[in-house]
């Protein structure tokens, strides 16, 4: 029986835990954050083998919070009491600044992330571009490459890039190791849009939305149709994804199937949904927005079972009945006037 948290080399010489601790929920949109408790939670995750954290330049206060954690426990890291950690952040230039973006702007944000985290080099910078109709994304990615060569960045990834534009970046000479995308039993767009290109260029998936902000849990099994306002931004976002799949009955049928599979392994619906993501081709890891260390025991269960072919087949048959979502990765969300785009915040990087 597997007990340790799985690890994988995202690129030669760079190992991450296959379960990553997400940071979005620490940005204030999911309730008040107790800084001391959050730091202790981070320590508990590292002790459990979840050593890779995901954050972003636009997650308010999160880089600083992780920086405080690194500083507070620097002696434990130095002595080996705590295993080395990997910090993945993002570079998300503001929508309103895309057309005028310069290398100096990019470097300033990278330098700010270095300062906030208190590190000399960023382990992975994941680049996002709001609007491909606005020129400049190739130049911005090449600026990141220059900063990588200068020693400020170890690895470059992207987030929310579709296949067409990912291919352009790679052919422009940007060495990309990963693409962080929304990928779950409710959103299979990466399989159609990206799989062949990422396989060709050796680019891994890092999945977010694996449990749809909490919808893919036992909490919603046999629950009535929820209505807004929701308690946090994640539920607002993923309720729209559920609607793309079909009606609430379809979603309940999916949850019922996942529950029956979960019974087989004595785990929860969330663990089956996350395990499905971990077993998809090219997936290096799943990012789970666990709010505190109370979720650790369930996360550890991800490594004590694997879905069998009959489980995967049953899930495949169920999701084939879904109406959507379809199209390119992040295509629905990139439409600012559509219902997915209207809930986005496009300018969060102002100092």
GIKA-V87616 format. One record per helix or strand of 2 or more residues. SS is the DSSP state (2 for helix, 1 for strand). FROM is the first residue (numbers start at 0). TO is the last residue. If there is no record, write none. Layout:
ss = {SS | SS}
from = {FROM | FROM}
to = {TO | TO}
//
This chain:
ss = {1 | 1 | 1 | 2 | 2 | 1 | 2 | 2 | 1 | 2 | 2 | 1 | 2 | 1 | 2 | 1 | 2 | 2 | 1 | 2 | 2 | 2 | 2 | 2 | 1 | 2 | 2 | 2 | 2}
from = {6 | 13 | 18 | 23 | 34 | 51 | 61 | 73 | 85 | 94 | 102 | 121 | 136 | 152 | 162 | 175 | 188 | 194 | 203 | 211 | 217 | 232 | 247 | 268 | 282 | 292 | 308 | 330 | 340}
to = {10 | 16 | 21 | 26 | 46 | 53 | 71 | 78 | 91 | 99 | 116 | 127 | 148 | 158 | 170 | 181 | 192 | 200 | 207 | 213 | 219 | 244 | 264 | 277 | 287 | 302 | 318 | 333 | 342}
//
